[in-house]
Amino acid sequence: MSDHILEMRNITKEFFGVKALDNVNLRVERGEIHAICGENGAGKSTLMKVLSGVYPKGEYTGEIVVEGEVQDFEKIRDSENKGIVIIHQELALIPELSIAENIFLGNENASKGVVDYDTTIKKARGLMDIVGLEEEPKTKIKEIGVGKQQLVEIAKAISKDVKILILDEPTAALNEDDSENLLNLLLEFKKQGITCIIISHKLNEVMAVSDNITIIRDGQSITTMNKEKDQVTENSIIKGMVGRELDNRYPERTPEIGETYFEIENWNVFHPTQEGRQIIHNANFHIKKGEIVGIAGLMGSGRTEFAMSIFGGAYGKHITGTMKKDGIEISAKTIKEAIANGLAYVTEDRKGNGLVLIQDINHNISMANLKKVSKNGVVDEDSEIKVAEDFKNKMRIKSNDVFQTVNNLSGGNQQKVVIAKWMFTDPDILFLDEPTRGIDVGAKYEIYLIIQEMVKQGKSVCIISSELPELLGMCDRIYTMNDGHFTNVIPIAEATQEILMENMTKEVGE
Amino acid sequence: MEAKQNSKNIFNSFKNSFKDFSMYYILAFIVIFFQILTDGILLQPLNVTNLILQNSYILILAIGMLVLIVLGDIDLSVGATAAFVGAMAAILTIKMNVPSPIAIILCLIIGIAIGAFNGFWIAYVNVPAFIATLGTQLLFRGLTIVVLDGRTLSPFPDMIKSIGSGFIPDLLNGDSVHLFSLVIALIIAIAYVVSSLNTRKKKINNEMPVDSFVTFISKIAATILLFAAITFLLAMYEGFPNVLIILAVLLIAYRFITQKMVIGRHIYAIGGNEKAAELSGIETKKIKFLGYMNMGLLAAIAGLVFSARLNAATATAGNGFELDAIAACYIGGASAYGGVGTVIGALIGGLVMGVLNNGMSLMGVGVDWQQSIKGLVLLIAVAFDIYSKSKSK
């Protein structure tokens, strides 16, 4: 007889008649790490919001049972009092306050409204030791990296006497070292009897740490698999998530590569504000017609800066070097000029730099090339809408219509809108920076298909990605980058993760 | 069952229209409220005419301010600009005897230049708009006193005076009503119906969704009725004021620019996400610069209208206009974060304040209480607007 610390029974939650959750069941054993997997929009976050009391009793139906007692959470405080703490994907820390202040935010060590700073620091230090955060408690949040910020959130959770810790995409923004640390910490918690629920897209991590895996699809709980008893593989998880086999995560393609089409020679870029700091050193780069090249580099290697500096000098200053298209030197000093010359850059930060979140799909798609659907400066709205509807159908953007605000779309669909925006500019050379960051397997596959369709039409594509399997699965040739230098270029036949990693970390001499 | 479904639909569409048009309802409510409390004086022909004359310059400023607020910026110097332009108009026409048409053109150029000055600091030097325009506000307030030498200049030549307080001539010599105004109104109404029909036909041809015919007709009928009512009220007094014509032209032009033109789309995109707009090849700096130049132009027009109505140029002219214009935009649904707001909304917002002022004056409420009540009503009105939008999301 297993001991369930948490049971959610027949949870159903509707938004305006649409079922976001449909009879979902979740049973979590005491002291386990329980993973919840599902595509974006499958209902994982909604389920966690129900659990943590964001949606009070009455807005959903079903039962939440914690340690054998049925709970009616009215607000987040209620669930916290039962030891349920959720750490959201977007961290809720105050950048200008110190680590210690953030840990006890809303839960200050105070008597009669006066905060006792000595106790705060002392207690914070204790909690920071537990999570392995080596910083001064007085350090401001904005001065530490995302990985450490994540640890602050966890320290904050522990300070609340957590019994069930829920982490929503905890490693999405972390690099490999930080991710590993975090996962080890979860395993450490497990030994101490804290139950963890993690929501993650990274199936290798799910495989590495979790005991049970519940799969949610289209608002329904499909199955719960036990890693020991059932023969769980990444593929069986994917199958559950998308409802079909995805034998190959990268669609098949026979490359038809033409002549060299786009060339960059002796490219040098300097930091926009720090005078004299060179970001890109003598870079040489080319793409052929119909080719997909990749740029592999760690964060800070200059991969994004390189692409943005090419795209109309969107990054950097004192940019020197030559740019050729079809053998003829071209200039792209401004973004407008770059677009006119057939360049496009799909940003890694779709919310911050790619979309106008408060506007609808229609306006976002037409934004970079309004003149194509306008005459004498007047927008022809009917043809604009037709274009948007075309893209919506072709790229399978899931929404009621093209007048839906992009803010309300899932990450994968938002990414499709950004790509549609750039496809509408009819580019010849397309740079995609982290095109599948934070989106699920199904949507990834669709984006890969879109990319392949573009090169089939003779366009050239460059993919910048932190996910090496993605580069290996998609590209014909991969550039490796470190510290602003291209360290190597490797044909796909010779490329492996090890070789790429070796070149991405290769020392560069001046 | 079907009937139930139907009534639910009607209820929903009412709920939706309430969300979109809650400020219209608030305006209507305020009008009816004062109409009753003032025993019908509020909507008498003379008073409606006054309402328009009194509020025209704020409404003109609100149009330009709306563009800036949608861009995510603001201009605190418009009142000072209007005062400076009014002073220059007086100096040019009264002291230097420059012919009125030339003086008007020079004044508009001065306004544009002041706007460009603001735009330069804000768009190209990246000075925060609040600080930059606070600076120019002080600068031109001071310069107004300098050029006027602290005195009041008056009276203006007839042509300038007529901008602020004149009416279009009755070419048809109507007896008790201003016939020419009615004829113009009829032509406008016909043009409106024809263009609405055309748009609808084009949409149907392009297989775009359209309102049901009944909804379509009732919308047009409601608009025409309202328009006719205002027209008759005005025609029973002196006809259309010149200012109303200026205002109407500006309103139609800016509505078209912001809603239908590429540059309008760019304005909303910049306000919604400046970085994304820039990376989409939109010339954000240039458009901001143009936005301020445009504001300068409209401030100049407002300055001319105001001093013409006053028939004098004074150093204190336009004090606090900027806040009224900004308030009009926010009351009309514009967002303080940028990217949201409409010209029509700003107009409605301006009218809400105008009717409040006018209604309370008619009731004989003292200026002290007027201020306090106005502040409170504005707070409640905007809170209600936000509440009704969040409710029916």
Boltz contact constraints between the chains, C-beta under 6 A:
constraints:
  - contact:
      token1: [A, 335]
      token2: [B, 281]
      max_distance: 6.0
  - contact:
      token1: [A, 336]
      token2: [B, 281]
      max_distance: 6.0
  - contact:
      token1: [A, 339]
      token2: [B, 281]
      max_distance: 6.0
  - contact:
      token1: [A, 353]
      token2: [B, 275]
      max_distance: 6.0
  - contact:
      token1: [A, 353]
      token2: [B, 276]
      max_distance: 6.0
  - contact:
      token1: [A, 353]
      token2: [B, 279]
      max_distance: 6.0
  - contact:
      token1: [A, 354]
      token2: [B, 276]
      max_distance: 6.0
  - contact:
      token1: [A, 355]
      token2: [B, 276]
      max_distance: 6.0
  - contact:
      token1: [A, 356]
      token2: [B, 269]
      max_distance: 6.0
  - contact:
      token1: [A, 356]
      token2: [B, 272]
      max_distance: 6.0
  - contact:
      token1: [A, 356]
      token2: [B, 273]
      max_distance: 6.0
  - contact:
      token1: [A, 356]
      token2: [B, 276]
      max_distance: 6.0
  - contact:
      token1: [A, 358]
      token2: [B, 272]
      max_distance: 6.0
  - contact:
      token1: [A, 358]
      token2: [B, 339]
      max_distance: 6.0
  - contact:
      token1: [A, 359]
      token2: [B, 272]
      max_distance: 6.0
  - contact:
      token1: [A, 367]
      token2: [B, 269]
      max_distance: 6.0
  - contact:
      token1: [A, 367]
      token2: [B, 280]
      max_distance: 6.0
  - contact:
      token1: [A, 368]
      token2: [B, 280]
      max_distance: 6.0
  - contact:
      token1: [A, 368]
      token2: [B, 281]
      max_distance: 6.0
  - contact:
      token1: [A, 370]
      token2: [B, 262]
      max_distance: 6.0
  - contact:
      token1: [A, 370]
      token2: [B, 265]
      max_distance: 6.0
  - contact:
      token1: [A, 374]
      token2: [B, 262]
      max_distance: 6.0
  - contact:
      token1: [A, 377]
      token2: [B, 261]
      max_distance: 6.0
  - contact:
      token1: [A, 377]
      token2: [B, 262]
      max_distance: 6.0
  - contact:
      token1: [A, 378]
      token2: [B, 260]
      max_distance: 6.0
  - contact:
      token1: [A, 378]
      token2: [B, 261]
      max_distance: 6.0
  - contact:
      token1: [A, 379]
      token2: [B, 260]
      max_distance: 6.0
  - contact:
      token1: [A, 379]
      token2: [B, 262]
      max_distance: 6.0
  - contact:
      token1: [A, 382]
      token2: [B, 206]
      max_distance: 6.0
  - contact:
      token1: [A, 382]
      token2: [B, 208]
      max_distance: 6.0
